Amino acid sequence: MQRVGWNWCVIARRSPHSLDRWRRNLWALWSAQMLAMIAMSAVIPFLPLFIRQLGVTSEAEERQWSGLVFAAPFFTSLIASPIWGALADRYSRKAMVLRAVVGISFALILMGLSRSVQELFIWRLVQGGISGFIAAALGFVAAETPPTHRGYALGVLQTSQSVGAVVGPFLGGVISQYAGMRSVFWIMSVLCIVSAVVVLLAVEETSNHNRSRQHAHQVRDNLRAAWTIPGFALALLCIVLAQMGTVMPSPQMPFFLEELGVGEQQLQLVTGIVVGVTGLSSLIAAPFIGKEVDRRGARTIVRWSAAVATLSLIVQAIAGSVWVVLAARVILGIAVSGLVPALNTFVSMRIPEGRQSGMMSLASSAMLLGNLIAPPIGGVLSAHTGIRVVFGVASLCTAGILAVLWWVPRRIASRRAV
């Protein structure tokens, strides 16, 4: 037997079939999440330009609405995600994955029909409330994967987000350039239905007959546990800071590229490339870094990834050309490939058995909180102090992770000394 975190995991009793099953589930969910991420990422780069098309003409209003529209789904998802996670542990994780991806498809159709920026904002709120695909997939993989392979599995799952972040912006840029922005929403909605079919046919969930609904944990139980499990709450704080640092500049990227001299005709395509290249580098690096997480430990990988991300954001803040920004975004992608999966692995290894979806939904909510806070802050900073300040503040967020990792062990040591 091998003890991992609080769980006793009898690795020797796992049959070859069960090992095959978790790998099959991982790659099926990888494919489904890749399609869903392509769909969600495809609309992100040109949202500021779509807001302009919906009648917002003031430069300050454009930037502020870009932040609000970008953050809208994260607000409702922050509230809904722990609820969906608790329901997944109680009933069916696979059902929650299906519900999430169908919800994304429904929301994309409504966004494509928007006639004003206010309608677009409302439908983005709806998307957050009824989707939550990443949280559902994280909970499923954490529950179905042997602990000794969990860092690798979560790292691989992260690469599906990276593929979506690469292909989505590029595909969305091409479609919007030649078929119009609204077409992107509708085409990506169909892609989400394909993702749902993959989950329905290829994902096999462990039988849940042994789950006792009488002893199922509710949201408040998971929140209480988050404060009592050592290091769990601080890991959630680091996830918030990581998301704030990496997400804050994204809604302002088209305006930043305009400042750097990119013409209006090429702006949509160049934005897609600059945003997407981060996902490409993350895609390449994630499997290797995921194995290093299992080998060296999550704390070490988080420390190095946070330092590299901070350096990349500082370079973007002082960049004078698109090529410098592009190179810095490549480096940022490598950092992200270690930062987010390592934090998720750290969290997953401390979750008691039977709570994986509910507790991992808290990690997802931490990501959502960072995604919620960062864009409006970036929008206000961009409108009133300049876009470069946004990158500077983002670098302070990732540097904050280093501060947390440095301060907490010393705080614990000082208490023990007393």
N, C-alpha and C positions, 0 to 999 in steps of 0.2 A: 504493500500500500504506500501511497505517497500523499503527504499532506500538503495542500495548497491553500494558503489563506486560512479561512475558517472551515473549509470543506475537506472531508475525507473522501478521496477519489480512488476507487479500486481499479487502477489501470489494467491490472493483469486479467481482470474478468471481462474486459471489453473484447468482444468477438471481432474477427476480421470483417464481418458484415457490418457491425456498428461503426467501425473505422471507415469502411467504404461509404456508409450512409452519410456521415458528417462531411466527408469530402464532396460527395455528390450534392448535398444540400448547399455547401459553401459555394460551389461553382454555379449551381442553379440560381442561388440568390445573387451571386456576383453578376450574372448575366441580366437578371431582372433589375437589379439596382443600377447597372450601367445604363439600361434603356431609360429608366426613370430619371436618372441624373442628366442624361442627354436632354431629355424633355424639359427638365427644370432649368438647366444651365443655358439652353438655347435662347431663352427669352431675356436672360439677365443683362447681357451687354447693351442691348438696344432699348431697355426700359426707359432710360432718360430721354432718348430720341422719340420713343412712343409717347411719352408724357408731353413732349413738345408738339407732337402731331395732334394730341387731344386738346390743344388750345392754350397751353401754358407757355407764355412768351417771355415773361420777365426772367432774367438770368438768375436772380436770387431765388425766385419761386421754383424755377426748374430744379435747382440743386437741392432745395429743401424738400420738394415733393419726391425727388429721386430717392432721398434717404428714407422718407416715410413709406413710400410704396415698396421699396426693397425690404424694409423691416417689418411690414404689416403681417405677413404669414408667421413670422417668428413670435409675434405677440400672442396670437391665438394658439399656436402650437405649443408655446411654453406652458399654457394652462391645460391644454388637452392631452399633451404627451404622457404625463404621469398617469392620467386616467386610462388612456388606451393601454399603457404598459401593464397596469394592474389587471385590466380585463384580459390581456393576453396570457398572463400567468394563471388566471382563474379559468379561462375557457380554452382559447386556441391561439397560439402565436402565428400560425399560418394564416388564420382568418384575419388577424390584424394586419398582416403584410398585404393581403389581397385588398382589404378595405382601404388601406392607405394609398395604394397605387391607383385604384379606381377613383378615389377622391381627387387625386392630382389631375386625372384626365377630365373629370367633371369641371374642376376649377379652371383649367386651361381654356375650355370651350367658352366659359363665361367671360374670362379676361379678353378673349378675342372679340367678344361682342360689346366691349366697353365703349361708351359714347362720351365719357368725360373722365378726368383724372380721379374724381371722387368715386365713380363706379369701379374703376380699376383698383383703387385702394380697397374698396369693400370686397371685391372678388379675391384679392390677395389675402384678406383676412379670412375669408371662407376657405381658401386653400390650406392655410395653416391649421384651421380647426378640424378639417376632415381628412388630412393626409397624414404626415408623420412616418413616411416610409423608412427613412434612415434609422429612426429609433426602433421601429418594429424589426428591421433586419438585424440591427445590432443585438437586440434582445434574443432573437432566434439563434444567431450564431453563438452567442455567449452561453446559451443554455444547451445547445446540441454539440458543442465542440469539447473534446477532452481538455482539461486544464493545461496539460503540457504542450498542447498545440494552439492554445488560445491566442497568444501573441502573433503567431504566424497567420492564423485565420483572420483575425481582425485587421492585420496589415494587408492581407490579400483583399479583404472586403473594401478597405480604404481605396485600393487601386481602381475599383469600379467607379467610385466617385471621381477619381482622377481622370479616367477615360471620359466620363460624362463632362467633366470640366474642360477637357481638350476638344472633344468632338462637338459638344453642344454649342458653345459660342461660335465656333467656325461654321457649323451647319446653320445655326440661326442667323449668322451674319450673311451667308450666301443666300438663304431663302428670303430674308428681308430685303436684301439688295435687289433681287430680281423678281420676287413675287409679292412683296409687300409685307409689312410687319404683322398684320393680322393673320396671314397665312401660317406664320410660324406657330402661333398658339394652337391652331386646329390640327396641323400636321403632327405636332408633338403630343396632342391629346390621343391620337391614334397610336402613337408609339407606346404610350402608357398602357393601352389596352393589350398590346402585344406583351408587355412586361407582365401584366396580370395573368395572361395565358401561360407564360413560362412558369410562374409560381404555382398555378393551379395544377399543372401537369407534371412538373419535375421536382417539386419540393416535398419531402416526406417528413412529417413531424413525428417525434416519439409519442407513442400512445399516451393519452392524458387520462386514462381511466383511473390512475392512482392519485390524481390530483383531488384533494378534498376541498370542496367549495366552502365547507364550514370553517376550514382553517386557512382559507385563501387570504393573503395579505392585502390590505387596502392601502390607498395612497398615503394616508396619515401614518400607517405602520412603516412604510418605506422611508418616509421623511424622517421619522424618529430614528430609524436604523442608520440613516446617513450621518447623523450627528454622533452616533455611538461607535461606529466602526472606525478604528484608528486610521487617520489619513484620508478618509473618504471625502469629507467636506472640503479639505484643502485641495484635493485633486479636482473637485468640482470648480473651485475658485480658479485654479490654473486653466481649466478648460474654458471658462468664461473669458479669461484674459487672452488665451490663444485665439479664440474666435474673434474677439474684438480687434486684435492686432492684424489678423489676416483679412478680415472682411471690411473693416472701416474704409479703406481706399477704393474698394471695387465700384460702388455706385458713382464715384466721381471720376473714374478712369476716362470716359469719353471727353470730359471737360479738360482733364489734364493733357490728354493727347492733342486736343485742339490748341492748348497753350504751347505745346512743343512743335506745332506747325503742321499737323496732319490735316489735309484738306477735307472739306465736308463730304465729297464724293467717296473718299476712301475710308471715312471715319468708322463706319459700321464694321467693315471688314477688318481694319487694323485693330479696333477694340477687341473684336473676337479673338484675334491672334494673340494679342498681348495678355488677355485674360486667360485664354486657353493654354498658353505655354506653361503656365504654373502647374496645371493639371498634368501636362505631358511629363514634366520632370518628376512630379510626384508619383506618377504611374510607374516610371522606370525605377525609382529609388525605393518605393514602398516594400516590395517583397524582401529585399535585402535588409532593409532597416528593421522590418518585422522580425526577421530571424535574430537580429542583434538584440532586439528587445527581450526575446526568450533567453538569449545567451548572457547578456550583460546586465539586464534589469532595466525596468522602465525609468527609474529616476535618472540614471546616467544619460539615457537617450533623450529624455525630456530636457535635461540641462543643456546638452550640446545643440539640440534642435532650436531651443529658445534663443540661444546666443546667435546662431546663424540667421534666424528669422529677424532678429533685431538689427543685425548688420545689413541685411538685404533691404529692410524698410528705410534705414538711414540713407543708403545709396539711392533709393528711389526719390527720397525727399530732396536730394541735391542734384539729381540727374538733369543733364542739359540736352539730351537727345533721346529719341525713341529706342535706339539700340541699347543704350545704357539701362533704360527701364526694362527692356526685354531680357537682358542678361540678369538683372536683379530679380526679375520674376521667376526665372529658371531656378535661381538659388533659393528663393522663397518656397518654391514647390518641393524642393528636396527637404527643406526644414519642416514643412507641413507634413510630409510623408512620415516623419518620425514623431513629430509633436503630438498630433491627434491620436494615432493608434497606440502610442506608448501610454498616454493618459487613459485611454479606454481600457487597455490591458491592465493597468494598475488598478482601475476601478473594478473590472470584472473579476479579478483574482481575489477580491475581498468580499464578494457577495455570497451570502448563505444560499444553500441549495433551495430551489423552488421560488426564488425571488428574482431570477435573472432579468426577465423582461421589465418588471416593475422598477428594479434598481437601475438597470441600464437606461431606462427612460429618464431617470434623473440626470444621468450623464448627458443624454440627448437634450434635456431641458437646459442644462448648463450651456451647451453649444447654442441652443436657441436664444438664451438670454444674451449671450455675446453678440449673436446676429441681430437681436432686437435693439440693443443699446447702441451698437457701433454706427450703423448707417445714419440715424438722425444726428448723432454727434458730428459725424463726418460732414453731413450736409450743412449744419450750422457753421462749423469751422471753415468749410470751403466758401460759403457765401459771405462770411464776415472777416475772415483773416487770410484766406488764400488756400489753394489746394495743397501746397507743399507742407503746410502746418498739419494737415490731416495725416500725412505719412509720418511726421515727427511724433504725433500723439500715438499713432499705431505702434511705433517702435517702443514707446514707453510701456505700452500694454504687455508686449512680449518680454521686455526687460523686467516687468513686474513678476513674471514667473520665476526668473532667476532670483529675485529678491525673496520670494516666498520660500524657494528651496534652500536659500542660504539662512534665512531668519528662523524658520521653524525648528530645525534640529538644534540650533543654539538656544532657542527658547526652552525646548524640552530639557536640554542638558542643564540649563541654569536652574530650572525648577527642581530637578533631581538633586542638584548640588545643595539647594536649600533644605 
